[in-house]
Amino acid sequence: MNEFELIHRLTRSLPTNPSVVVGAGDDCAVLDAGIPDRLLLFKTDAVVEGVHFTPETAPEKIGYKALGRCLSDIAAMAGTPTAALVTIGLPGIFKLDFVEAIYAGLNELARRHQVAVVGGETTTNPGGIFISIALLGWVPRGKGVLRSGAEVGDAIFVTGELGGSLAGRHLDFEPRLAEARWLAQHFSLHAMLDVSDGLAGDLRHILTASRVGAELLASAIPISREARRAAKAGSAAKPPLVAALSDGEDFELLFTVASRDAVPVLDAWKKQFPGLALTCIGKIKAGEGITLRDKQGVRPLTAHGYVHFS
């Protein structure tokens, strides 16, 4: 049983109440707390030694990544983060300066995005260090973006470059909070998420939630320099395109808009964010699954993103 099969089993009969607008199944839970102009966003995420970082990883980068993953999920809903709780599990013997440096990296990113760190929990974990973040945020009513709104004919966009995250990009990514809010303020986004498990896997989340399919253009996929460099040096286990489709931990925005908005989005983006690429990589189509168009024609995409327990 892989990660997503387990999640499906565990979330089939979760309790709910009238405050829940969106429960399990999107990047964040969406809650109605009775605030007239906004809805609350609620998210938790964890990083685990040996899975998301190694014992040799700089501690500041561990803290940065722990909070950054949650911030990226708030961005995926076009929201604004506000307050975080931090749970940290440590081995019985640990270095105090190492743990303080983890918090230094976390706190620096929190200050940058005006997030208050308001408490948490410390516990013993014989298996190594883990950090779990619970993050609150908000989104204006009517401006939140879910995974489930993609429509046939939509253009599919992705920010930045993809692949090669293990070269270090997974530790110093920039959560696309400002970019997501700007997009939601100026355009009608149909669906959006952040690319955490790989383009091929995360796009399937949108397709499943929206009950549609997609066609990607191979030549349009923005492959990172790290992925190309690793392939050229012979140190990569995957061709650059496969790495861009499946590596994960890029933390870029993946979204869809009506085809009539594709050119206006690109033109406005270039003026607003000249230092960050935005690429149209395909279209939403009827049916299900993903096809890939390249010089050889159109074929089903077999690549998948990262999946725990698989």
Secondary structure as the mmCIF struct_conf table of DSSP 4:
data_model
#
loop_
_struct_conf.conf_type_id
_struct_conf.id
_struct_conf.beg_label_comp_id
_struct_conf.beg_label_asym_id
_struct_conf.beg_label_seq_id
_struct_conf.end_label_comp_id
_struct_conf.end_label_asym_id
_struct_conf.end_label_seq_id
HELX_RH_AL_P HELX_RH_AL_P1 GLU A 3 LEU A 10
TURN_TY1_P TURN_TY1_P1 THR A 11 SER A 13
TURN_TY1_P TURN_TY1_P2 PRO A 18 SER A 19
STRN STRN1 VAL A 20 VAL A 22
TURN_TY1_P TURN_TY1_P3 ALA A 24 GLY A 25
BEND BEND1 ASP A 26 CYS A 28
STRN STRN2 ALA A 29 LEU A 31
BEND BEND2 GLY A 34 GLY A 34
TURN_TY1_P TURN_TY1_P4 PRO A 36 ASP A 37
STRN STRN3 ARG A 38 VAL A 48
STRN STRN4 GLU A 49 GLU A 49
TURN_TY1_P TURN_TY1_P5 GLY A 50 HIS A 52
STRN STRN5 PHE A 53 PHE A 53
TURN_TY1_P TURN_TY1_P6 PRO A 55 GLU A 56
BEND BEND3 THR A 57 THR A 57
HELX_RH_AL_P HELX_RH_AL_P2 PRO A 59 ALA A 76
TURN_TY1_P TURN_TY1_P7 MET A 77 ALA A 78
STRN STRN6 THR A 80 LEU A 90
BEND BEND4 GLY A 92 ILE A 93
HELX_RH_AL_P HELX_RH_AL_P3 LEU A 96 ARG A 112
TURN_TY1_P TURN_TY1_P8 HIS A 113 GLN A 114
STRN STRN7 ALA A 116 THR A 124
TURN_TY1_P TURN_TY1_P9 PRO A 126 GLY A 127
STRN STRN8 PHE A 130 PRO A 140
TURN_TY1_P TURN_TY1_P10 ARG A 141 LYS A 143
BEND BEND5 ARG A 147 ARG A 147
TURN_TY1_P TURN_TY1_P11 SER A 148 GLY A 149
TURN_TY1_P TURN_TY1_P12 VAL A 152 GLY A 153
STRN STRN9 ALA A 155 THR A 159
BEND BEND6 GLY A 160 GLY A 160
STRN STRN10 LEU A 162 LEU A 162
BEND BEND7 GLY A 163 GLY A 163
HELX_RH_3T_P HELX_RH_3T_P1 SER A 165 ALA A 167
TURN_TY1_P TURN_TY1_P13 GLY A 168 GLY A 168
HELX_RH_3T_P HELX_RH_3T_P2 ARG A 169 LEU A 171
BEND BEND8 ASP A 172 ASP A 172
HELX_RH_AL_P HELX_RH_AL_P4 LEU A 177 HIS A 186
BEND BEND9 PHE A 187 PHE A 187
STRN STRN11 LEU A 189 ASP A 194
BEND BEND10 SER A 196 ASP A 197
HELX_RH_AL_P HELX_RH_AL_P5 LEU A 199 SER A 210
TURN_TY1_P TURN_TY1_P14 ARG A 211 ARG A 211
STRN STRN12 GLY A 213 LEU A 217
HELX_RH_3T_P HELX_RH_3T_P3 ALA A 218 ALA A 220
BEND BEND11 ILE A 221 ILE A 221
STRN STRN13 ILE A 223 ILE A 223
HELX_RH_AL_P HELX_RH_AL_P6 ARG A 225 ALA A 233
TURN_TY1_P TURN_TY1_P15 GLY A 234 GLY A 234
BEND BEND12 ALA A 237 LYS A 238
HELX_RH_AL_P HELX_RH_AL_P7 PRO A 240 SER A 246
STRN STRN14 LEU A 253 VAL A 257
HELX_RH_3T_P HELX_RH_3T_P4 SER A 259 ASP A 261
HELX_RH_AL_P HELX_RH_AL_P8 ALA A 262 GLN A 272
TURN_TY1_P TURN_TY1_P16 PRO A 274 GLY A 275
BEND BEND13 LEU A 276 LEU A 276
STRN STRN15 LEU A 278 LYS A 285
BEND BEND14 ALA A 286 GLY A 289
STRN STRN16 ILE A 290 ASP A 294
TURN_TY1_P TURN_TY1_P17 LYS A 295 GLN A 296
STRN STRN17 GLY A 297 PRO A 300
TURN_TY1_P TURN_TY1_P18 HIS A 308 PHE A 309
#
